[in-house]
Amino acid sequence: MKLDHTHDPALRSWVPGANGHAAFPIQNLPLGLFRPQGGSPRGGVAIGDYILDLRLVQESSDLATEAVTAASGTSLNAFLALGEKQRVALRHEVSALLAEGAAPQPGLLHRAADCVMELPAQIGDYSDFYAGIHHANAVGKLFRPDHPLFDNYKWVPIGYHGRASSIGVSGSVHRPNGQRKPAAESVPSFGPSRNLDYELEVGIWIGPGNALGQAIPIAEAHSHIAGYCLLNDWSARDIQGWEYQPLGPFLAKSFCSTISPWIVTPEALAPFRAAQPRRPEGDPTPLEYLLDADDQSGGALGLTLEVFLLTEQMRAQGLAPHRVSVSSALDLYWTPGQMVTHQTSNGCNINPGDLLGTGTISSPGPDGSGSLLELTRGGRTPISLPNGETRRFLEDGDEVTLRAVARREGFVSIGFGDCKGRVTSDG
């Protein structure tokens, strides 16, 4: 992944508040789909607290290009399909348009607070991996203290096919109904989940796809990744515990997944690529189809990930959201490239706008837990909040916010924007 002038830390923008912005300085330029007041959905670029309207850019004859046109429509699928060359072209065009020294064109901007964010692309298929080894270990110990990881874990990127219909951007999360059977009850009952949980993940947006029957080699996997987002794969632990044998979770997962609305491109993250951490001594070397020197030396993401919780009572007291965990994407056992290659290794075809989840990302230690299941040891040890409240699992009115930031000395930090969901219920 090449660095160029768009990554220059000295680069500044004429857009008010963009310079030094916590998430969206000019060095980021993530893509999304938004709806301005009184308007229809269209592609845009986040810059500070504003959104650059790519439809207005496209309608300007001296600014319209193939890349701008593809990214200005009512879905980003067509743009994602174009691949790296057109992503770079758009990044360069937008960077030049917004850079200090260019003629300011405030008429091309909308205040982000006045707009509604939409799902950036039509998601045809969704797969969820289980690549967070510290999460897998912690959860495994709750149920199998002597053998927390199954024998296949360190050999194969574990994953399963999910559903795309209930993936949405930040908003309400309806508490799901399902069958539950705690150990103390002799027969199952049907009703609202009592053990609702969040899961901190990174989402991987697919760009150019592959033909059915043609696997994507690991050396080419990153060319099929169009960007990244945050992903909260909400989980109803009590429903999951009863239904998951023998085929895995079903209703416990399919009710909702929440993503952050902006696609942070591989080009924006180029300065923050990192080597995949060396595996502990004794762990197997990945099989040949999953092993590539470039992927191992720069295929991981240097992201700091945070989870915040705001309860109804905290909100009424005027308290700020409480950070309950902080972890790192470098604690994934498999790289995004390895996930893409494994997904297609049997000939499965992927398409522009498909989404992959990394699985819950946790770091060692209790403060690094990416779910309440880990933090509370299955609900047995509730966490304490600053106002005296406790939580085993999520209650109605609780709002969970996921955040990510990429930092590296000598470069401007960039963020993903919030991935936020508030629990609601019929009761």
C-alpha positions in Angstrom: 0.0 0.0 0.0 1.7 3.2 -1.2 1.9 6.5 0.6 1.5 9.7 -1.3 0.8 13.4 -0.9 -2.7 12.8 0.5 -1.1 11.3 3.6 1.1 14.3 4.2 0.6 15.4 7.9 1.1 19.0 6.8 -1.9 18.9 4.4 -4.7 21.1 5.6 -8.3 21.8 4.5 -10.3 25.0 4.0 -13.3 23.3 5.5 -14.0 24.8 9.0 -13.1 22.4 11.8 -11.5 19.7 9.6 -7.9 20.4 10.6 -7.3 18.4 13.8 -10.7 16.7 13.6 -10.7 13.6 15.8 -12.1 11.3 13.1 -12.3 13.0 9.7 -9.3 15.2 8.8 -8.5 15.6 5.1 -6.1 12.7 5.4 -9.1 10.3 5.9 -11.8 11.1 3.4 -14.1 8.1 4.0 -17.1 7.3 1.7 -20.7 7.0 2.7 -24.3 7.3 1.6 -26.3 10.2 3.1 -29.6 12.0 2.7 -29.5 15.8 3.1 -32.5 17.7 4.3 -35.2 17.5 1.7 -33.0 15.5 -0.6 -32.6 11.9 -1.8 -29.7 9.6 -0.9 -26.4 10.1 -2.6 -22.7 9.4 -2.1 -20.6 11.7 0.1 -17.2 12.1 1.7 -16.8 13.0 5.4 -14.6 16.0 6.1 -14.6 17.4 9.6 -18.2 17.9 10.7 -19.4 18.2 7.1 -20.2 16.0 4.2 -19.0 16.7 0.7 -21.9 16.1 -1.7 -20.5 14.0 -4.6 -23.7 14.4 -6.6 -23.1 18.2 -6.6 -19.5 17.6 -7.5 -20.6 15.3 -10.3 -23.0 17.9 -11.6 -20.2 20.4 -11.9 -18.8 19.9 -15.5 -15.2 20.6 -14.6 -15.2 18.2 -11.6 -17.1 15.2 -12.9 -15.0 12.1 -13.5 -15.6 8.4 -13.8 -14.8 7.9 -10.1 -16.9 10.8 -8.9 -19.9 9.7 -11.1 -19.7 6.1 -9.8 -19.6 7.3 -6.1 -22.3 9.8 -6.4 -25.3 7.5 -6.9 -27.9 6.1 -4.6 -25.6 3.1 -3.6 -21.8 2.7 -3.5 -21.9 -0.8 -5.0 -20.9 0.3 -8.4 -18.0 2.4 -7.0 -16.8 -0.5 -4.8 -16.7 -2.7 -7.9 -14.2 -0.4 -9.6 -11.3 -1.3 -7.4 -8.1 0.4 -6.2 -7.3 2.5 -9.3 -10.6 4.4 -9.2 -10.5 4.7 -5.3 -7.1 6.4 -5.6 -8.3 8.6 -8.4 -11.3 9.7 -6.3 -9.2 10.3 -3.2 -6.8 12.5 -5.2 -9.6 14.5 -6.7 -11.4 15.1 -3.4 -8.2 15.9 -1.6 -7.3 18.5 -4.2 -10.9 20.0 -4.0 -10.8 20.2 -0.2 -7.2 21.2 0.4 -6.1 24.6 1.7 -5.2 26.7 -1.3 -8.0 25.4 -3.5 -10.9 27.8 -4.1 -13.4 27.2 -1.2 -16.7 25.8 -2.4 -18.9 25.7 0.7 -22.0 25.1 -1.5 -20.8 21.5 -2.0 -21.0 20.8 1.7 -23.7 19.8 4.1 -23.5 19.9 7.9 -23.3 16.3 8.9 -25.7 17.0 11.8 -28.4 18.0 9.4 -28.1 14.8 7.3 -29.3 11.2 7.7 -26.8 8.4 7.1 -27.9 5.4 5.1 -26.4 1.9 4.6 -23.5 2.7 2.2 -24.1 -0.3 -0.1 -26.6 -3.0 -0.7 -25.1 -6.0 1.1 -25.7 -9.1 -0.8 -24.0 -11.5 1.6 -22.5 -11.3 5.1 -20.1 -13.7 6.7 -18.9 -13.5 10.3 -15.5 -14.8 11.4 -14.2 -15.7 14.9 -10.7 -14.3 14.5 -10.3 -12.7 17.9 -8.3 -15.3 19.7 -8.4 -13.6 23.2 -12.2 -13.5 22.9 -12.3 -17.1 21.8 -10.1 -18.1 24.7 -12.1 -16.2 27.3 -15.4 -17.5 26.1 -14.1 -21.0 25.8 -12.9 -21.0 29.3 -16.4 -20.2 30.6 -17.7 -23.4 29.1 -14.6 -25.6 28.7 -12.0 -24.5 31.3 -9.5 -27.3 30.3 -9.9 -27.0 26.6 -11.1 -23.5 25.6 -10.1 -23.6 21.9 -11.3 -26.4 19.6 -8.4 -28.2 17.8 -9.2 -26.5 14.5 -9.0 -22.9 15.7 -5.3 -22.2 15.0 -5.4 -23.9 11.6 -8.5 -22.5 10.0 -10.2 -19.1 10.0 -13.4 -20.1 11.7 -16.5 -18.3 10.2 -20.1 -18.8 9.3 -22.6 -17.4 6.9 -24.9 -14.7 8.4 -27.7 -12.7 7.0 -27.7 -9.2 5.4 -31.3 -8.2 5.8 -31.0 -6.9 9.4 -27.7 -5.0 9.1 -28.1 -1.3 9.5 -26.3 1.9 10.5 -26.4 3.4 14.0 -29.9 3.6 15.5 -32.3 1.6 17.7 -31.7 -2.1 18.5 -34.9 -4.0 19.3 -34.6 -6.5 22.0 -35.2 -9.9 20.3 -37.6 -12.6 21.3 -36.7 -16.3 21.2 -36.6 -19.5 23.1 -34.6 -19.5 26.4 -33.8 -22.2 28.8 -31.6 -21.4 31.8 -30.1 -24.3 33.7 -32.5 -23.7 36.5 -35.6 -24.2 34.3 -36.8 -27.6 33.2 -38.4 -26.5 29.9 -37.8 -23.6 27.5 -39.9 -20.5 27.4 -40.4 -17.9 24.7 -39.9 -14.2 25.3 -37.5 -11.3 25.2 -33.8 -12.0 25.6 -32.7 -11.5 29.2 -29.0 -11.6 28.3 -28.5 -9.1 25.5 -24.9 -8.3 24.6 -22.7 -6.4 22.2 -19.7 -7.6 20.2 -16.9 -5.3 19.1 -15.8 -6.2 15.5 -14.3 -4.6 12.4 -16.3 -4.9 9.2 -14.5 -5.6 5.9 -16.2 -4.2 2.8 -15.6 -6.2 -0.4 -14.7 -4.4 -3.6 -14.1 -6.3 -6.9 -15.4 -9.9 -6.6 -14.5 -13.2 -8.1 -16.1 -15.7 -10.4 -17.8 -18.8 -8.9 -15.2 -21.6 -8.7 -12.2 -19.2 -8.8 -10.5 -18.8 -5.5 -8.7 -15.5 -4.6 -5.0 -16.2 -3.8 -3.7 -14.7 -0.6 -1.3 -12.5 -2.5 -4.3 -10.9 -4.3 -6.7 -10.8 -1.4 -6.2 -7.2 -0.4 -7.0 -6.0 -3.9 -10.6 -7.2 -3.2 -11.0 -5.2 0.0 -12.6 -1.8 -0.6 -12.7 -0.5 3.0 -13.4 -1.0 6.6 -16.0 0.0 9.2 -17.0 -0.8 12.8 -19.4 -3.7 13.4 -21.5 -4.5 16.5 -22.8 -8.0 16.0 -25.4 -7.9 18.8 -25.9 -11.2 20.5 -28.8 -12.7 22.6 -26.7 -14.9 24.8 -29.6 -16.8 26.5 -31.2 -17.5 23.2 -27.9 -18.5 21.7 -27.1 -20.9 24.5 -30.2 -22.9 23.9 -30.3 -22.9 20.1 -26.7 -23.1 19.0 -26.3 -26.9 19.1 -25.6 -28.4 16.6 -25.7 -25.8 13.8 -24.6 -22.6 15.6 -26.5 -19.4 16.5 -29.6 -18.5 14.6 -32.2 -16.1 16.1 -29.6 -15.0 18.7 -27.7 -13.2 15.9 -30.1 -12.5 13.0 -32.2 -9.8 14.7 -29.6 -7.0 14.2 -26.1 -6.0 13.4 -25.0 -2.3 13.5 -22.2 -0.8 11.4 -20.6 2.6 11.4 -21.9 4.4 8.2 -18.5 5.4 6.7 -16.3 3.2 4.6 -12.7 4.0 5.6 -10.6 3.1 2.5 -7.5 1.0 2.4 -5.7 4.0 1.0 -6.6 6.1 4.1 -5.3 3.3 6.3 -2.0 2.8 4.4 0.1 4.6 7.1 -1.4 2.4 9.7 -0.8 -1.0 8.2 1.2 -3.3 10.5 2.9 -6.7 10.6 0.7 -9.5 11.7 2.0 -10.3 15.3 4.2 -13.3 15.5 2.3 -16.4 16.7 3.2 -17.9 20.0 5.8 -20.6 20.0 4.2 -23.9 19.3 1.3 -22.5 17.3 1.1 -24.0 13.7 2.3 -22.0 10.7 -0.7 -21.2 8.4 -1.2 -23.6 5.6 0.4 -22.5 2.3 -2.8 -21.1 0.7 -3.1 -18.7 3.7 0.5 -17.6 3.9 2.0 -14.6 2.0 5.1 -12.6 3.0 3.5 -9.2 2.2 0.3 -10.1 4.0 2.3 -11.1 7.1 4.5 -8.0 7.0 1.8 -5.4 6.4 -1.6 -7.0 6.3 -2.8 -6.2 9.8 -4.5 -3.0 11.0 -3.1 -0.8 13.8 -6.4 0.3 15.2 -7.3 1.1 18.8 -10.8 0.1 19.6 -13.1 1.3 22.4 -16.5 0.5 23.8 -18.6 3.0 25.7 -21.8 2.5 27.6 -24.5 5.1 28.4 -27.5 4.0 30.5 -30.9 5.7 30.8 -30.1 6.8 34.3 -26.7 8.2 33.3 -28.3 10.1 30.5 -30.8 11.6 32.9 -28.0 12.6 35.3 -26.1 14.3 32.5 -23.2 11.9 32.7 -20.9 11.1 29.8 -20.7 7.6 28.3 -18.4 5.3 30.3 -15.6 3.5 28.6 -15.9 -0.1 29.5 -13.1 -1.6 27.3 -10.2 -0.7 25.0 -8.5 -3.2 22.7 -6.5 -3.5 19.5 -7.2 -4.9 16.0 -3.6 -6.3 16.2 -5.0 -9.0 18.5 -6.8 -10.7 15.6 -5.3 -14.1 14.9 -5.9 -13.9 11.2 -5.5 -10.9 8.8 -8.4 -9.5 6.7 -6.6 -10.9 3.6 -6.6 -14.4 5.1 -10.3 -14.1 5.8 -11.0 -13.1 2.2 -8.8 -15.9 0.8 -10.4 -18.6 3.1 -13.9 -17.4 2.3 -13.2 -18.0 -1.4 -10.8 -21.0 -1.2 -13.6 -23.5 -1.9 -14.7 -21.5 -5.0 -17.3 -19.3 -3.2 -17.8 -16.1 -5.1 -17.9 -12.7 -3.4 -19.4 -9.6 -4.8 -19.0 -5.8 -4.4 -20.8 -4.7 -1.3 -20.5 -8.0 0.5 -19.5 -7.6 4.2 -17.2 -9.7 6.4 -17.0 -9.4 10.2 -13.8 -10.2 12.0 -15.4 -11.6 15.0 -15.2 -10.1 18.5 -11.9 -8.4 19.1 -10.6 -8.6 22.6 -7.1 -7.8 24.1 -5.6 -9.6 27.1 -6.8 -8.5 30.5 -10.3 -7.5 31.7 -10.2 -4.0 30.2 -9.7 -5.5 26.8 -12.9 -7.5 26.6 -14.9 -7.0 23.5 -18.2 -8.2 25.0 -20.1 -8.2 28.3 -20.0 -12.0 28.2 -16.3 -11.8 28.9 -16.4 -8.7 31.2 -19.0 -10.2 33.5 -17.8 -13.9 33.2 -21.1 -15.0 31.7 -23.1 -12.6 33.9 -21.7 -14.0 37.2 -19.7 -10.9 38.1 -21.5 -7.7 37.1 -19.5 -4.6 36.1 -19.9 -1.3 38.1 -20.6 2.0 36.4 -19.6 5.5 37.7 -23.1 6.3 39.0 -23.4 3.1 41.1 -25.4 1.1 38.6 -24.3 -2.4 37.6 -24.7 -4.5 34.5 -24.6 -8.2 33.8 -26.0 -7.7 30.3 -27.7 -4.8 28.5 -31.0 -3.3 29.8 -33.6 -1.2 27.9 -32.3 2.3 27.2 -28.7 1.3 27.3 -26.7 2.8 24.4 -23.5 1.2 23.2 -20.9 3.1 21.2 -18.0 1.6 19.4 -15.1 3.8 18.3 -11.8 3.2 16.4 -8.8 5.4 15.8 -5.6 4.8 13.8 -2.5 6.4 15.2 1.2 6.4 14.1 3.9 8.8 14.9 4.6 11.1 12.0 1.0 10.9 10.6 -2.3 12.5 11.3 -4.6 10.2 13.3 -7.9 9.2 11.6 -11.1 7.6 13.0 -14.1 5.6 11.8 -16.9 7.6 13.3 -19.3 6.2 15.9 -21.1 2.8 15.6 -24.0 3.4 18.0 -27.1 1.5 19.1 -29.7 2.0 21.8 -31.7 -0.9 23.2 -35.4 -0.7 22.9 -38.2 -3.1 23.8 -42.0 -3.6 23.5 -42.1 -4.0 27.3 
